[in-house]
Every structure is written in structure tokens, then in C-alpha cells.
Amino acid sequence: MGEMITKPDANPILYAVMNLIICGLPIGHFMMGQSQKAIVLFVYIVVLNLVGLGFIISVIAAIDAYQLGQKLQSGESIGMKENGMSLLDSLPGFK
């Protein structure tokens, strides 16, 4: 199953905002401990920015970070590659 992340002091709003405001960088996922997922998100953002659609992944990443942050805040553990949105499960690199 892999390494699990536990962070009861998580701040879902901060994670979501960090994913939106810092040039589309998925900083919220790094803060949660999902560094590999953050790198994959960053690649998607860069590639989609080439056609002007990087903001879509930034918004999806922010929602995902918020949902996972809520799980962490409630005392649950999340996996290193766990997704808060099932949409991400269908994209290469997220499963």
C-alpha cells in the first residue's frame, strides 16, 4: 500500500490557496508530503500552459489538495499517491 501520511495539523485552505497563487506550482501537495504527485501535477501544468490551459490543472490540484487536507485534518491518513478527486485517477501518472 505504500507509505501513509498523517498530519492532524493540516490546513486544507492553505494547501488549496498555495496551489493556486504561486504560479500554478502545486506547493500544497509538497506541504502535505505528496512530492511525487506534486511533480506530476507540475508537468501537467507546464505542458497545458503551452496551449493556455494550465489553469485547469491548477484548479483541479487546488480542489484535490483541499479534499485531501480535510482528510488529514480529521485525523485520517492518506497515501503518497492518493487522490481526492476521482478525475485524477484517469490521468496517466496519478495511479
N, C-alpha and C positions, 0 to 999 in steps of 0.2 A: 504494500500500500504506500510505502514511502514515508518520508519524514512529515510529521504533523506540526502545524504552527499553532501555538496557544498564546493569546495576547489579551487578557481581560481588560487592559487599559486602552484598548483600541479606540480610535476616534473615526467613525465611518465618514463623517462630514469632511474632516481634514483630508482623508485619503481621496475622496471624490474631488475635492477642490484642487488638491495637488496634481491630480491627473489632468485637470482642465486648464490651469493657469500657467504652468511652466512649459510653454511652447509645445504642448501636446506630449510631453515626456510622462510616462507612467510612473511618476515618483511615488504615488500612493501604494503601488504594488511592491516597490522596493522597500518602503517603510513597513509594509506588512510582513515582508520576508519572502515574497514570491518573485525573486530576482530573475529567474529563468523566464517566467511568464512576462515580466516587465520588458525583457529584451525582445521577446517575440512581438509584443504589442508595439514596441518602438519601431521594429522593422516594418510592420504593417502600416504604421502611421507615416513613416518616411516614403514607402512605396506609394501609398494612396495620396500623399501630398503632391506627388508628381502629376497627378490628374486632378488636383484640387479637392480631394475627398477625405483627406486625413482627419478632418474634424469629426467625421462619423465614427471612426475608431476611438478617437479621444473621448467622445461622449459615451460610447459603449464601455470603454475602460473605466470611466468615472462611475457609471452605474454599477459595474461589476465590483469595483473597489468598495463602493458604499455597501452593497449587499454582503460582501464578504466581511467587511468591517463590522457590520451589525452582528454577524455570527460570532466573530471574535469577541465583541463587546459583551455578548450574552453568555460568554464562558465556553462556547463550543470551540472545537479545534477545526482547522481547515488543512487540506493537503497542499503541498507545494505547487501543484498544478490545478487545484480545484477552481472551478468557475462558478461565479454567482449567477451567470446568465447562460441558459442552455444554448443560446445562439453561438457562443464561442466554442462549444463542443463540436460544432460542424465545420469549423475552420481548421486548416492544416496548422500544426504546431501547438495546438491547445489541448490535445488529448493525450 
